[in-house]
Each structure stands twice: as C-alpha cells, then as structure tokens.
Amino acid sequence: MNGHVKTKIVVILIFLISISLLTGESYGQGKEAKPIVFGAAISQTGGFARGARSELHSFILASEQINQAGGLLGRPVKLIIYDDQSKENIAVSLYRKLIYEDKVDFLLSPFGSGPTAAVTPIVEQAQIPCIAPMASDPRIWEVKREWTVQILANSKEYFREGIDLAVNELGVKTMGFIYLDSAMQVSIVKETLKYLAEKYPNIKTVLDARFPIGQEDYTSLLAKANAAKADALFGGGYLPQSMEVVKAAKSVGYHPKAIEVVFGPDPLFGEGLGKNAEGVLSTSGWEFGMPTPGSDEFAKGYRQRWNEEPYYDMAACYAAFNLFAEAIRKVGSLDKKAIRDYLFKVKTTTVYGEYAVNENGGQIAKKMLTIQWQGGKKQILMPKGLRTASPIPLWGGK
C-alpha cells in the first residue's frame, strides 16, 4: 500500500470516528447527513514534514470541534488529506485527484509558498474556493486570483518589526542575510531589502547568501557573516535550518547584536537550542495572550488534543478552517461562488489576527510580531504596544 493511500485512510478513519460520536438526531431525520468535504495535500514526509504537521493537526482539531458542536448547516465535515512528500509535482497531482476524483467541496492549500504557487492555477481553473494558510509569498497574488485567498501576512511584514528594533534600539549599522533558497525565505528577504532601502538607506547590507535545503555544514556561511562584520543577521529557513544557523554562529564565534530567524516560535527551537536560544529573535504571527477572539480557547484545545504547545502556524491553520466555517454559516449554503465572494469581501479578526484581502486574494490586514527567547520563554518585543519584556543581549552579551 503506498504512502498516499495510507495517509488518506488514517485521516478518514479519524474523522469517521469523530463523526460517529455524534447522534443521528444532531443532523436531523435520525440519520447522518452527507458530509461537507474539505481536501488538502500536506507534507508528512520530506523536508517540510515538521512544519507541515502544524497544518494537519490544526485542521483536525478545528474539524473535530465543529463536528462536536453539530457540524455546519446540519451536516458533518470530513477531511481528505494526502501526503505530498514535500514535492511540488506530487502536490499538483494530488490536487487534481482531490478535485476530479474525490470531488471535494472546498480546498485548503499545502504547506509552503512553493507548493501553494504550484497548485493555485489548478484550483483557479476548477473554480473551487481555497484558503491558503501557509503561504506568505506575495508573488502568488500578484496576478489575478478569483478563488484562492491568503491567511498569512505578506512576506514584507515578516522582518519589518525586527529591522525597526535592530536599527532604532540595538544600534545596528550593518546587516547580513543567510537564508534557505526556498520561495518563502527568498520572498521574505527580498521584501526586507526593499524595506531597508526605503526606510534605512544608510544601513549597509554586507552579506546576502542563500543555501540549499540539503545544506549540512553552515559554519562557512556564518564565518562569512563574521568576517563581513554584520551587526545583525536575518534569515534562517524552516525549523531545522534556523536552528543550525544559530548553532553555527555560536560555533564560529560570531556574536552580532542580533540574530533573527523564521520558525523560531516553535517550542522545539527553544528546547533544541537550550542556552543558545537566549536572546535570539524571531518573527511570529501569534503568541499566547494575543488579544484575538478565541485565542485562549484555541491554545487550550490544541494542548489537550495534541499534548504540545501551539505556535503561530497552528493558529493560522486553525483560523483558516474556521474562516471557511464562518463563510458557510453566513452564506447559508455550499454555493461556491457565494462563499468565494464572502472570503474576498469580509474584513474580520480571526484567532490568528486581522483578515482582509485585496482584489487578487492577497492578505492586506495581518501584521507580524517580533519575539525574543528569554530564560526559556518567548517574550513579545514588537510592536511596542504588545511588548511583554525589554530586549536582552544575544547570549547574555559579550
């Protein structure tokens, strides 16, 4: 039995069990109504597997909670999920299967900007409403989209607050960028360099270096940052690469005023790096205590269901599924065009934060946070209005 089939069977069984816990009376007429089917391909093997687990777990949690509350429009919801193996070509074939063989009602895009960009033309052609919870690259929405909307903040928002902090509070004069050669990270750095040129033209970029996803030794790259005398380093990759960048900086004696990476909010970042996480900055979209509707309930539910702490990826995916649920309830039917129109027009606040999209479906309302690891915990530093602690020196200072 191949991996795709195994994955599908496991997930369908989960939801058949979940649905079976509901009485027939919950859906009227004494028998179970036809489920509303959501489809997605989510990486459970390959390079994206760790990060993509957040997407899978959040969709399952949101679906179970909706079913436990009586479903949508008197009908249960069901997920069909396949493993795209972290490969864009496999994601493409799986979305064709979801659309034309499984005939799902609605779609959620895969993990990552690259896979999302690859499947979006197929989704648009099929004219099925789709929410993309794990794609930040604005290039996806630079062309006209009519069926696909974005949840994550635009890439230009990711390091913006961290740049302001580094320049205005930490005294940074030179910057280096070392980052994974993937759609998400390349887009983030590209937008950050634009922001630097516009707002801080006197800040000099002394290093701009990419590395492939299979990189094993990061020390030579971090030695270059040290030699270039970069006061601050921005970049990283997904969780494993971001951790390796920090460890390599420490190992070569590179001690800048700031290091900021993506995927640093993952609890495994702090656990895996231990003391080496102290003072490291990261971009984040959601943290505990955020003043968003249902934030505390989401965090509690996620901990109970999965026995782990959620971070912003989980909040974004949970918000995406519940935004679909909100659209279905408001429209009062499964009319695809009406639900699409709702997703494009509504301005709302989700667990993850503000949501509104432009005429192409690109996110325009969501802003990002900058957090810092302090004493084994995450503290919000930016924006200042949400600050929970003052900045501390990287690794306790020199």
N, C-alpha and C positions, 0 to 999 in steps of 0.2 A: 504494500500500500504506500503510495507516495506521500510526501510531506503536505501537499496542498489538501489532499483528501483527509488526512489525519487531523489537520488543523480545523477544517470545516466541521468534521464530525464532533470534535471535542467542544467547539464553541456552540454548535447547535444543541448538543446534549445539555450543556449548561442552561441554555435558555428554555429548552423543553421542560427541564426540571423546575426552573423558576416559574414558568407559566403554569405548570401542573399544580403548583401550590395554591393557585387562585381557584376559587369555586366557580362553577358554571354560572351561578347567579350574578357574579361580578360583571359578566358580559351580557347578561340578559338571555332570555329564552332557554335557559337551562343547559346550554351547550356553548363550547368555546367558539368565539368568533374568529374569522380569518385574521391572522396576524398582519401587522404592518411591518414590512421587511426592509431593514437597513443593511447595506453592504459596504465592505471595505477590504482592502488588502493592506495588512500591517506586518511589518518586518518582525519575524520571531526568530530568524536566524540571520547570520551575516553581520556586517558592520554596524547596522542601525538597531540591532536587536535590543540592547539595553535601553536606549532612549525610547524606542517604539513600544516597549512594554507599558509605558505610562498611558499610551493611547488605548491599547487593548483593555487595560484594567479600568480606565475611566469610562469607556463605552459600556463595559459590562456592568459596572456599578450604576450608571445612570439608567440603563435599560431595566435592571432588576428593580430599582426604586420606582420607576414608572409603572412596571407591572404590578408591584406590590400595592400601589396606590389605585389600581383599577385600569391601567392601560391608557390609551388615547382613543377618544371617540368610541369608547366601549369595546376597543379591540386591544389585544396584547401586542407588544412589539417583539421582534425577533431580529437577531444579528446573524448575518452570514459573513464570516471572516476567513480570508486565506492568508497564507504566508508568502510575501513577495520576495523573500530571501535577500532583502536589501538591494534588489536589482531592478532598474527601471524597466527593462524589457519584459521582465516577468510581471511587474505591476501592470503594464499595459495589457498583456494578455488576460490577466485576472479581472481587470475592469470590464473587458469585453465579455468575459464569462458572466460576471455579475449582472451586466445589463441585458445580454441577449439570451443567456441560458437560464440563469436564476431569476431573471425578471424582477429585480428588487424594486421597491418603491422609491427609495432615496439612497443617496450615496454620501459617504464620508471619505475624504481623500487620504492617501497614505502618509506615512511619516517622512518628513523631509521635503525641502523645496524641489529638489531634483525629480524625485518620483511624482510629486504633485504636478509639476510642469509637464511631465511626460503623459500623464493620464488625462489632464484637463481637456485637450482637444476632443478626446473620445466622449467625455462627459457632456461637453457642449454640443457635440453632434447628436447625441442621444436625447438631449433636452430633458435631463433629469436633475432636479435640484441637488446641489452638492455643497457641503460646508467643508472648508479646508482648515483644520485646526492646527496643523503642524507645518505650515509653510510661511516663511517670512519674506521670501524674495519678491520685491515689488515688480520685477520684470514679468512675472506671471500675469499680473493685472495691468500691464502697460498696454496690452491690446484689449479689444472689446470682449468681455465675458458677459454672458447673459444667464448662466445657470450655476456659477461657482463663486462663492463668497469666502472671504478671508477672516479668520479669528485672530491670529497672532498680530502683534504690532508689526508695522512695516520695518524692514531692516534698518532704515535710517534712525530709528528710535533706540536701537539696542545699546550702543555705546555712548549715546549723546550725553546722558546724565553723568556717566563716568568720566567723560572728557572734561565736562564743566568742573567736576570735583578735582580732577588731576591738575588742571590749569589754575583754577581760582583758589584752591585750598591747599594743595600739596606742592605748589611751586614748580610744576613740571615745565620744562622748556623744550625737550626733545622727546620724540616718541618712536617706538618701533612696533611693527606688526608681524607676528608669526602665527600662521593660521592654516587650517585644513583647506585643501583645494577641493571644496565642495560648494554647491550652489548657495547654500545658506551662508557659510562663513565668508565666501568671496563677496557676496552681496553686502553683508554687514560691513566689511572693511571698506568696500568701495563707497558706500554711503557715508561712512565715518570720515573718510579722507575728504569728501566733498564738504562735510560739516566743518572740519578743521580749516580748510582753505577759506571758507566763507566767514567763520566767526573768529578764528585764531590764526590769521595769516603769518604771524611771527613765530608760531610753533613749528619747529622743523621735524619732518619725518626722516629719520636716519636709517630705517630698515623696513623693507616691505618684502616678506618672504613667505611662500606657500610650501606646504609639504603634502605628500600623497597620503591616502588613507592607510596604506600599509607601512608607513614610516615606523621604524623600530628604534632608532637612535636619534634623540633630539638634542644631544649635547652640542653638536657642532653648530646648530642653529642658534642655540642660546649663547654660545660663545661669541657668535657674530653680534648678537644684541649687546653683549657686554663690551665687546671691542668698539662698537659704534657709539657707546655711551648713551644709550637710550634711557632717559629719566623714567619713562613709563613704558610698559609693554602691554599691548592689547592683542587678543586673538584666541588661540586655542582651537578646539574642534568640538566634537561631541565629548561625552564624559571621559572616556579613556584618554583621548588626545589632550584634553585640557589638563588632566592630572599629570600626564607625562611632561607637558611644557613646564608646569610649576616645579616638578621634581628635578628636571634638567637645569632649570635656572639656579636652583639651590646647589646642585652638584658642581656647577662650573664657577660658583662664587659670584654669580650675577645678582646684585641686590639693588634693584631700582627703587624709586619712590613708590611705585605702584605697579601691580600686575592685575589686569582684569581679563577674565575669560568668560566664555559662554558655557552653560551647563554646570556652572559652579553651585547653583542652588540644590542640586541633587544631594540628599543626605550622604550618599556614598562618597561624594567628593570630600566632605569633612572627615568621614570615618577612614577613608583610604589614605588621605594625606596626613592625618593627625596634626602634629605641631606645624608641619609645613603648610597647612591651610591658613594659619594665623595671619590675619591682615590681608589675605587675598580678596580681591574684589570680583564681583560677577554681576552680570545683567540678570534681571529677573522680571517676570510679569505678574507674579502673585506671591504673597507670603502670608503666614499665619497672622490673623488680626487685621487683615485688609478690610476696609470699610465697604465691602461689596455685599450685595444681598445673598444670603445663604452660605457665606464663606465658612463660618464656624461649623455649620451642619455638614457641609461638604467634607471638611477636614476630618471631622469625627467619623463620618460614614466611610471615608476611604481607609482610615486607620483600622476600623472594625472589620472591613471586608478583606483587606489585603495585608494587614499586620505590618504596615510600613508607613512612613511619613510621606505625604504628598508634597510635590513642589509645583512650580508654575505650569509645566507641561500637562500635568494631570488636571489642573484647574481649567486650562484652555480646552482640553478634550471633553471634559465633563460639561463645560459651558456650551460647547458646540452641539452636543447631543440634546441638551435641554433647550437650546435655541430652536432646534428642529421641533421639539415637542411644543414649545410655545407657539411656533408658527402654525402647526397643525391645529392646535386648540383655537387659535384666533381665527383661522380661516374656516374651521368647522368641517373640513373635508380633506380629501387627499388630492385635490386639484393641483397638479404640478405647477401650472402657470401662476395660480394664485399664491401658492406657497413661495415660489421663486420671487414674486413681486413683493411679498412681505419681507423676505430676507434682504432684499435690496433697499427697501424703503425705511424699515424700522430703525429707530435710534433707541437703544436700551442699555441697561447696565446688567451684565451677567456676573456670575461668581468670579470670572477672570478679570472683569473690568468693563470699561466702556466699549460699546459696539456700535459702529456705523460704517457704511461702506460707500465708496464713490460709484459713479455710473458704470464702472467696469467690475465692481465687486471687491475692490481693494480696500483694506481696513484704513480708516482715517481718524478714528477716535482714540484708539488704545495707545497709552504711553507706557514706558518701561521704568523699572526701579533699578537702582544700583545697591547691592548688598555687600556686606563685608563679613568674613568669618572672624569672630572674636570669641575666644575662650570656648571653642567647640560649638558655638551657636551663630546663627545668621542674624545680623543687625541691618536694618534699612538705613542707608546714608542719604540716598537721593530718591525723590525730590526732598528738599529740606522740610517741607510740610509734613512728611511722614517719617522723619528721622527718629530712630529709636536709640541711637548712640552716636558719639562723636567718632571721627575716623581715628584709627590707631596705625602706627607704623607697620609696614610689612615685616613679618618675622621678628617683631619686637624692636626693630630699629637696628642700626649698625653698631 
